[in-house]
Amino acid sequence: MTSNVSTQAQQAHTPEPTHVPLGIDPSVSSSLANPDVTEETAPDMIETVEQSDPLDSPHPVPWNWVLTTQAELAASDTVGLRYYRSQSLISPDGQYAAYSRISMQGQPEFYRSRVTSVMFLEDLQTGDLQTLTASSPLSDNPLVSNEDADMPGTFAILLPVSWSPSSDRLLARQFEGLFSTSFASDYAVIWDRQKNRTYTVAPEPIDYTHAVLLGWSQTHPDQVLFRVGELGEERWPVLSVDFQGETNLAFDDEPIVYGQVVNQVWTGPQARW
């Protein structure tokens, strides 16, 4: 990272995002069905409503569903496992679909609930299915021991954001943090099709508490853009980050995303952890 990023950050800025507290919204009403419904029949598996986002991201996570699920469990004083199915993001060449399954192990107390996710990458020509995971601090990877990710009160939501124009790279948003706190931030998860390798990157730690993934850089297609700042600040600079995490201020740059978003119901077998 260039040495003058912190100084120049006072000049490059975007408006501060609207903050939504990471807790239960008392106005949220319950709309979920029997807590014993299975993963294949749960009516809350498909994204059907416009979502709010705790960091006012242009690529929102299903936070309404999280709050509604938590409100139901708190009202009934029960525990339960719920699933949510994201929309599919189809690659520009039509060969791949990326989508996520989000799991909530809910408790009556928000600080004891836990949200994890797995992102699927499906080859629409062959039917081959693989899973992608982040390597961020709270990511849920069954192949890697991570005591922090196993703690109650954590959430780690991975959602596809954009393909590259040539469909050789996939960009996803890893949103993670702790319930009932203001601790939350984004990581970029990038899958390289040619190398079949996944990278997890975020802006290098300067003076910010929250990073919001925006999309690919238009100026440098091999980099991604983040908006960063602290709650209460008016100026949030935009930073560019490459695959190795090198961070620079992004002047006169705009984010861009590619791919077609569609709703598809899971009807067949699914990969499982």
Disulfide bonds with the S-S distance in Angstrom:
none
